[in-house]
Amino acid sequence: MATAKKAPAKKAAPAKKVAPAKKVAPAKKVAVKAAAPAKKAAPAKKAAPAKKVVAKKAPAKKRTANAAFMKALTPSAALAAVVGVGPLPRTEVVKQLWTYIKKNKLQDAVNKRMINADAKLKEVFGKVQVSMFEMAGLIGKHLK
């Protein structure tokens, strides 16, 4: 480790001379502060390590949908009144439900996460008001 040279101490400025007056008190000695130790020199920068050559990976395969989500399920009579009679994948059932909810303005005005059920949805949900997170679980009971 390299050591830094200490800077020489600064000399105190000579006291100012005052024009002689009647009686002048002897000049006071000015206290000299010790010079602060010099800061340590910054360590020398190391040379940048050589970059590693990384072989390029093959392009990622296109993600395929999970077959369980795409499996067509038959809705119960209560759910069919809202989404239709034909078999639909679970994802499409949720899309159809949201279309129905927005079309009939069933989303709560104050808390948008809550859905106010009308007569058809009350048969599916079993409640007057349902959270949008509960909705998926309640729909699962009506799909086979």
C-alpha atoms as a printed R data frame, in Angstrom:
    type eleno elety resid chain resno       x       y       z
1   ATOM     1    CA   MET     A     1   0.000   0.000   0.000
2   ATOM     2    CA   ALA     A     2   1.439   3.350  -0.991
3   ATOM     3    CA   THR     A     3   1.774   5.989   1.689
4   ATOM     4    CA   ALA     A     4   0.944   9.581   0.973
5   ATOM     5    CA   LYS     A     5   3.349  12.358   1.847
6   ATOM     6    CA   LYS     A     6   2.185  14.674   4.569
7   ATOM     7    CA   ALA     A     7   1.572  18.239   3.518
8   ATOM     8    CA   PRO     A     8   3.862  20.776   5.246
9   ATOM     9    CA   ALA     A     9   2.210  22.614   8.135
10  ATOM    10    CA   LYS     A    10   0.908  26.068   7.258
11  ATOM    11    CA   LYS     A    11   2.667  28.971   8.921
12  ATOM    12    CA   ALA     A    12   0.593  31.321  11.023
13  ATOM    13    CA   ALA     A    13   0.065  34.794   9.617
14  ATOM    14    CA   PRO     A    14   2.055  37.447  11.506
15  ATOM    15    CA   ALA     A    15   0.033  39.492  13.988
16  ATOM    16    CA   LYS     A    16  -1.153  42.832  12.643
17  ATOM    17    CA   LYS     A    17   0.627  45.834  13.974
18  ATOM    18    CA   VAL     A    18  -1.522  48.362  15.708
19  ATOM    19    CA   ALA     A    19  -0.662  52.055  15.643
20  ATOM    20    CA   PRO     A    20   0.850  53.039  18.983
21  ATOM    21    CA   ALA     A    21  -1.717  54.576  21.235
22  ATOM    22    CA   LYS     A    22  -1.442  55.714  24.809
23  ATOM    23    CA   LYS     A    23  -0.870  52.379  26.425
24  ATOM    24    CA   VAL     A    24  -0.968  49.304  24.303
25  ATOM    25    CA   ALA     A    25  -1.369  45.917  25.811
26  ATOM    26    CA   PRO     A    26   1.245  43.440  24.717
27  ATOM    27    CA   ALA     A    27   0.184  41.498  21.605
28  ATOM    28    CA   LYS     A    28  -1.437  38.170  22.332
29  ATOM    29    CA   LYS     A    29  -0.025  35.084  20.778
30  ATOM    30    CA   VAL     A    30  -2.260  33.558  18.175
31  ATOM    31    CA   ALA     A    31  -2.813  29.852  18.688
32  ATOM    32    CA   VAL     A    32  -1.708  27.853  15.690
33  ATOM    33    CA   LYS     A    33  -3.925  24.927  14.853
34  ATOM    34    CA   ALA     A    34  -2.176  21.738  13.920
35  ATOM    35    CA   ALA     A    35  -2.628  20.948  10.273
36  ATOM    36    CA   ALA     A    36  -5.078  18.116   9.639
37  ATOM    37    CA   PRO     A    37  -3.400  14.950   8.483
38  ATOM    38    CA   ALA     A    38  -3.423  14.586   4.731
39  ATOM    39    CA   LYS     A    39  -6.128  12.342   3.263
40  ATOM    40    CA   LYS     A    40  -5.101   8.913   2.173
41  ATOM    41    CA   ALA     A    41  -4.539   8.571  -1.501
42  ATOM    42    CA   ALA     A    42  -7.205   6.622  -3.354
43  ATOM    43    CA   PRO     A    43  -6.122   3.080  -4.147
44  ATOM    44    CA   ALA     A    44  -4.914   2.606  -7.672
45  ATOM    45    CA   LYS     A    45  -7.600   1.254  -9.981
46  ATOM    46    CA   LYS     A    46  -7.164  -2.305 -11.025
47  ATOM    47    CA   ALA     A    47  -7.191  -3.169 -14.668
48  ATOM    48    CA   ALA     A    48 -10.624  -4.337 -15.829
49  ATOM    49    CA   PRO     A    49 -10.834  -8.127 -16.005
50  ATOM    50    CA   ALA     A    50 -11.143  -9.610 -19.449
51  ATOM    51    CA   LYS     A    51 -14.754 -10.139 -20.468
52  ATOM    52    CA   LYS     A    52 -15.891 -13.700 -20.629
53  ATOM    53    CA   VAL     A    53 -17.187 -14.849 -23.954
54  ATOM    54    CA   VAL     A    54 -20.603 -16.417 -23.464
55  ATOM    55    CA   ALA     A    55 -22.120 -18.592 -26.104
56  ATOM    56    CA   LYS     A    56 -25.471 -17.239 -27.281
57  ATOM    57    CA   LYS     A    57 -28.459 -19.268 -26.211
58  ATOM    58    CA   ALA     A    58 -30.930 -20.570 -28.724
59  ATOM    59    CA   PRO     A    59 -34.073 -18.417 -28.961
60  ATOM    60    CA   ALA     A    60 -36.679 -19.371 -26.365
61  ATOM    61    CA   LYS     A    61 -39.464 -21.604 -27.544
62  ATOM    62    CA   LYS     A    62 -42.853 -20.004 -27.884
63  ATOM    63    CA   ARG     A    63 -44.860 -20.686 -24.740
64  ATOM    64    CA   THR     A    64 -47.780 -23.021 -25.195
65  ATOM    65    CA   ALA     A    65 -50.981 -22.735 -23.215
66  ATOM    66    CA   ASN     A    66 -51.663 -25.193 -20.426
67  ATOM    67    CA   ALA     A    67 -54.076 -27.848 -21.671
68  ATOM    68    CA   ALA     A    68 -56.082 -27.717 -18.434
69  ATOM    69    CA   PHE     A    69 -57.079 -24.116 -19.114
70  ATOM    70    CA   MET     A    70 -58.022 -24.844 -22.700
71  ATOM    71    CA   LYS     A    71 -60.168 -27.886 -21.900
72  ATOM    72    CA   ALA     A    72 -63.791 -27.164 -22.793
73  ATOM    73    CA   LEU     A    73 -66.112 -27.546 -19.807
74  ATOM    74    CA   THR     A    74 -69.900 -27.706 -19.758
75  ATOM    75    CA   PRO     A    75 -71.548 -25.014 -17.598
76  ATOM    76    CA   SER     A    76 -74.439 -25.801 -15.228
77  ATOM    77    CA   ALA     A    77 -77.937 -24.540 -16.061
78  ATOM    78    CA   ALA     A    78 -77.536 -21.500 -13.775
79  ATOM    79    CA   LEU     A    79 -74.179 -20.532 -15.329
80  ATOM    80    CA   ALA     A    80 -75.415 -21.305 -18.869
81  ATOM    81    CA   ALA     A    81 -78.067 -18.584 -18.443
82  ATOM    82    CA   VAL     A    82 -75.192 -16.065 -18.233
83  ATOM    83    CA   VAL     A    83 -72.416 -17.411 -20.498
84  ATOM    84    CA   GLY     A    84 -74.267 -19.639 -22.958
85  ATOM    85    CA   VAL     A    85 -75.055 -23.333 -23.278
86  ATOM    86    CA   GLY     A    86 -72.061 -24.613 -25.269
87  ATOM    87    CA   PRO     A    87 -68.902 -26.031 -23.657
88  ATOM    88    CA   LEU     A    88 -66.259 -23.351 -23.043
89  ATOM    89    CA   PRO     A    89 -62.738 -23.269 -21.594
90  ATOM    90    CA   ARG     A    90 -62.475 -21.838 -18.079
91  ATOM    91    CA   THR     A    91 -60.780 -18.692 -19.416
92  ATOM    92    CA   GLU     A    92 -63.636 -17.993 -21.813
93  ATOM    93    CA   VAL     A    93 -66.213 -18.481 -19.050
94  ATOM    94    CA   VAL     A    94 -64.501 -15.757 -16.990
95  ATOM    95    CA   LYS     A    95 -64.363 -13.444 -20.032
96  ATOM    96    CA   GLN     A    96 -68.059 -14.002 -20.733
97  ATOM    97    CA   LEU     A    97 -68.910 -13.299 -17.082
98  ATOM    98    CA   TRP     A    98 -67.000 -10.011 -17.132
99  ATOM    99    CA   THR     A    99 -68.748  -9.038 -20.363
100 ATOM   100    CA   TYR     A   100 -72.105  -9.725 -18.687
101 ATOM   101    CA   ILE     A   101 -71.109  -7.832 -15.521
102 ATOM   102    CA   LYS     A   102 -69.971  -4.737 -17.427
103 ATOM   103    CA   LYS     A   103 -72.908  -4.812 -19.836
104 ATOM   104    CA   ASN     A   104 -75.401  -4.837 -16.927
105 ATOM   105    CA   LYS     A   105 -73.295  -2.442 -14.780
106 ATOM   106    CA   LEU     A   106 -73.067  -4.895 -11.874
107 ATOM   107    CA   GLN     A   107 -69.639  -3.745 -10.681
108 ATOM   108    CA   ASP     A   108 -69.919  -1.784  -7.416
109 ATOM   109    CA   ALA     A   109 -69.489   1.960  -8.055
110 ATOM   110    CA   VAL     A   110 -67.453   2.637  -4.892
111 ATOM   111    CA   ASN     A   111 -65.365  -0.551  -4.652
112 ATOM   112    CA   LYS     A   112 -64.722  -1.843  -8.184
113 ATOM   113    CA   ARG     A   113 -63.464  -5.194  -6.814
114 ATOM   114    CA   MET     A   114 -66.975  -6.101  -5.666
115 ATOM   115    CA   ILE     A   115 -69.679  -7.434  -7.962
116 ATOM   116    CA   ASN     A   116 -73.337  -6.895  -7.126
117 ATOM   117    CA   ALA     A   117 -75.221  -9.993  -8.292
118 ATOM   118    CA   ASP     A   118 -78.505  -9.722 -10.163
119 ATOM   119    CA   ALA     A   119 -81.048 -12.598 -10.190
120 ATOM   120    CA   LYS     A   120 -79.035 -14.732 -12.671
121 ATOM   121    CA   LEU     A   121 -75.689 -14.244 -10.934
122 ATOM   122    CA   LYS     A   122 -77.187 -14.799  -7.491
123 ATOM   123    CA   GLU     A   123 -77.987 -18.385  -8.555
124 ATOM   124    CA   VAL     A   124 -74.357 -18.881  -9.601
125 ATOM   125    CA   PHE     A   125 -72.667 -17.116  -6.669
126 ATOM   126    CA   GLY     A   126 -75.172 -17.853  -3.912
127 ATOM   127    CA   LYS     A   127 -74.612 -14.337  -2.499
128 ATOM   128    CA   VAL     A   128 -75.793 -10.809  -3.231
129 ATOM   129    CA   GLN     A   129 -72.266  -9.364  -3.414
130 ATOM   130    CA   VAL     A   130 -69.050 -11.183  -4.331
131 ATOM   131    CA   SER     A   131 -65.392 -10.151  -4.557
132 ATOM   132    CA   MET     A   132 -63.845 -10.573  -7.989
133 ATOM   133    CA   PHE     A   133 -61.273 -12.893  -6.383
134 ATOM   134    CA   GLU     A   134 -64.001 -15.168  -4.970
135 ATOM   135    CA   MET     A   135 -65.724 -15.280  -8.323
136 ATOM   136    CA   ALA     A   136 -63.329 -17.781  -9.928
137 ATOM   137    CA   GLY     A   137 -63.778 -20.234  -7.053
138 ATOM   138    CA   LEU     A   138 -67.541 -19.969  -7.178
139 ATOM   139    CA   ILE     A   139 -67.593 -20.523 -10.956
140 ATOM   140    CA   GLY     A   140 -65.585 -23.749 -10.605
141 ATOM   141    CA   LYS     A   141 -68.514 -25.409  -8.843
142 ATOM   142    CA   HIS     A   142 -70.693 -24.829 -11.920
143 ATOM   143    CA   LEU     A   143 -68.314 -26.319 -14.500
144 ATOM   144    CA   LYS     A   144 -67.933 -30.018 -15.377
